[in-house]
Structure formats: structure tokens, C-alpha cells
Amino acid sequence: MNIQNIDADADFLGGSTSGSYAPSNKRRNLNIHLQDVARIIWESQNGWQYDDSNATTLPLAKTTLVHNQQDYSIPPTAQRLEGVIVKDSAGNWVKLKPFDIHDVDIALPEYFEQAGMPLYYNMVGRSVELYPKPSSAYVTLASGIGVYVSRDVTEFAVTATSSSPGFPVAFHRILSLGMAMDFVNDPQHKQSLAVQKDRLEKGLTRFYSKRSVESKQQIKPRSKKTWRQYI
């Protein structure tokens, strides 16, 4: 479904028209429900990381390393960090391991105090801290650090008509159902829409939780070392 189809479906489901449901309100509500769909996908995904198909680049951001500099900001569009890589002096990419400050028994400023080849990273706010700090003798500075991220979805402008949401078409009606729910006032009508939307959202959850068929399903105990999401 493209945006024009979704708008028309929202009118059909909610009994609205372009006159009673302003295009600006439709687009605002569509984008709100689009963000909610992305949240459901990020919470459900297994193995195959979700990225909006409307994006024109890979979800990998690179920047220059600075000798003896420890912290590096992640892109403003990043919702979650998936991994960090650093290029060594020979030009080979090395994957860093995350660590939790609760795993370190000494003060962080004393942890890997000497600059060298980064081995670990820690997230603080919207920055990645490298341990040890990079040394120009051990790393390639130019475009020497890369971060894999789950990034924001591409929101749609009021004028958008032919574009389509960047997730499977079988679940696009989640958006029009949500838009219709925002319009209608009758409680029974709203509840009927909510039931349909909930059914599709559960299907979306099942789809993304099993999308990587070769990944083994594992049950892991909850602990303090779960990944933190940054908004």
C-alpha cells in the first residue's frame, strides 16, 4: 500500500473524508503509528536486524578516530546501537566487545589508562566510550570507527502519495487502522478497529521474531547486563 492507499483506507475504516479528516492530521497520525510499528519490530526482531526499506544507505555510520580520544557520538537518528567496529593499523576491521560498568572493579578513568588498540566499548548517553583509547600507532584514524545502529524510520510529508512504508505490505493496514482510531469517536467503532489492529500487530510480532530462520531460538535469563535503548 502506498500513502494514498493508506489515506483512502483510513477514510473507509473511519467514515472520514479528505474534508473531515485534514491531510495534515492524517499524516501526523500516520507518522506516529509508523514510529510505533518500528518500536514493535525492534522489540520483536530476532537475528535479522530491521531497517526501514526507504533508507538509501546501510545502517552503518563511520567517523574518524582521534588519537587519545575516548568518546564518540552516535548518529542522532540512531535508536539503538547494534555493534561497534574499529579499523586497526593494518586496515582490518575489529569487532569490539561491550562491557557494563558494573563489571569493572576499578574507577573507569583507570581502566585501560594507556592508549592502544580499542578492545571494548561502553555506552554513556549518546556516546560510545572506547577502552583503551585509540592510539595512532595501533589504529587507522581516517574513518576508523563504525557503529551499526537501528535508526529512525523515514517519516512522510503531507504531500507524499506514491511512497510506501518500509515494512511488509501485509501489515500496512496497521497504519490506516490507527489513523481511523484517531478519528472516530464512537466507542464501539473504536473498539472494533482496535481489535483488528491488535490482531495485525501480533502477526507483525510473530513475523519479525521468526524472520531469521537459521537463528536458533534461545531463552536467556534477565539480568543487569541487558542492552540499554537510547531514545
N, C-alpha and C positions, 0 to 999 in steps of 0.2 A: 504494500500500500504506500502510495506517495502521500505527501502532506495534504494535497487537495482531496484525495480519497478519505483520509482520516478526518478532515474537517466535515466532509459530507456525511460520514458515518456517525460522527458526534451529533450532527443535526438530526439524523434519522433516529438515533437512540434516545436523544433527549427531547425531541419535539421542538427543536430550535430552528432558527433560520439565520442567514447572514445579517439580517436586520436586528433580530432579538438577541443574538449572541455575537458581539462585535469581534471582528478578526483579531484585534489586538488582545482581547481577553482569551480567545481560543488559543492563540499562540503562546501566551504566558502560561496558561494551564497545561498545554501540551508539553512545554519545556519542563515544567515542574514534575509531571508524570514521567517524562523521559529520564530525568535525574533519578527518580525513584526506581525505575526499571534497572538503571545502571547499578544502583545500590543492591537490588535483589540479585543481580548477576554476580557482582563482586563477592557477595556473601555466599553464593552457591557454587562458584566455579571450582572445578577440580582438574588440575593438570594443565589444561589449555587456557591460558590467560585471556580474558575478554578485552577487546579493544574495539571501539566504535569503527565500523567499516567506512564511515565517512571521512576518517582521518587519512591524510595523504602521506604520512611518514610513519615509520616504525616507532613504537613506544620506548625508544632508547635515546636518552639525551646525553651528549658528551660535552665536556668543557675542559679547559686547560688546568693542569695541576700546577701548583706554585710551590717551589722549594720551601720546606719547613712550615707550610700552611696546613692546618689540621681540618678545618671545617669548610664545607662546600654546600651551597644552597641547592635544593632540588627544584625542578621547574614549578612555576606557580600553578600549572594545570594538573599537577600530579596529585592524585587522591591517595595513592598507596605505593610504597616502594616494594619492588619485587626482587631486586638484586643490585649489586654494585660490582663493577669490574675496573681494574687498573692495568695500564699497559707498563710492562717492565722495560728496562733499558734496552733489551733486545727487540722490542716491538711486539712482544707476545702479551695477550690479554690474560690476566689472572683474576679468578673469581675470589672476592673477599668473603669472609665469614662474619655473620652478625654476632654481636655479643650484647649481653644485658649488664648494666652497671652493677646489678646485684651479684654478678658472677666474679666481680673484681674485689679483692680484699684490700687493695691499697687505693690511695687517692688517685683519681683519674689523671691529674697532671703528671703523676709519677709513673703512669702505665705506659710502657714503651716510650720512655722520655727521649731517647735518641732517634733522630730522623733516619729513615731507611726505606725498605720496601713494605708498603702497607699490606697487612695480613687480615685485619679485622675492621669492621665499621660499627658505629653506634649512631642511632637517630636521636637528635635533640631538636624538638620543634620542627622546623622545615629545613634542617641542615643535616648533612652526613659528616660525622667526625671519623677521620682515618687514624688507625693505630697500627704501626707507628706513623708519624707524619711523613709525607713523601720527601725523599731526598733525590736531588737531581742526579746523583751518582747511581741510583737504583731504578729510576722510573723514566719514562718518556713524558716530558711535560706537555707538549702540544697535543690537545685532545686526548689527554692521558687518563681521564676518568670517565666512565659511562655508568649511567643509572637506568635500570629497567623499571618502568612505572606503570601503574594503572592510572590512566588520565581521564580528565573530564570528557563527557560526551560532547558532541558538536550540537549546540542548540540552534534552533531555526528562527529565522527572521519572519516578521509578519508577512513579507512578500513571497516567502518560499511556497512553492506549489508542487514542483516536479521532484524535489528531493525526497528521499526515504530515510526512515530511522535506521541506524546502523546495528540492528539485531534482527534475528529471523522473522520473516514476514508472518509466520504462523501466530506470532504473539503481538503483532502491531495493534490489534484491537484493544489491548490493554490501555493504550493511549486514548482512543476515542471513547472508551467506556469511562475512563477517568474524567475526560473533558465533559462528557454528558452528566456525570455525577455532580460536577461543579456547577452545572446549570440548573438542574431540576430542583424543585422544592418539595414535591410530593414524597413523603417518607416511604411509601410502598414502592413507588417507581425507583427511588434512590436505592432502596434495599435490593430490588431486583437487579439493578446494574451492578451493585457491589458483589452479589453472588457470582455473576458472570465474570467479573474482573478477578475475583479471588480464585476462581477455577483456572483461569488462564495464568495467573501469577504462580500458582502451584505447579502448573505444567512447565512454566519457564524455569522454575527452581529445579525440577527433575531433569530438564534438558541440559542445563549447564552443570549440574552436579555429576552427570554421566557422560559429558561430551568427549572427554579423553578416554577412549575405550581401552587403551593399553595401560592406563594408570591403575595400579592396584588400590582398591578401596581400603583405607586404614582407619581404625578408631584410635584416636590419640587422647590421652587424659589431659584435662585442662590444667594449666599451670601458670605461673607468673611469666613464663617465657613465651607467651603467645605474642603474635605480631601486633604492633600498635598501628592504628589507622589515623592518618592525618587529614584533616579537612581544611 
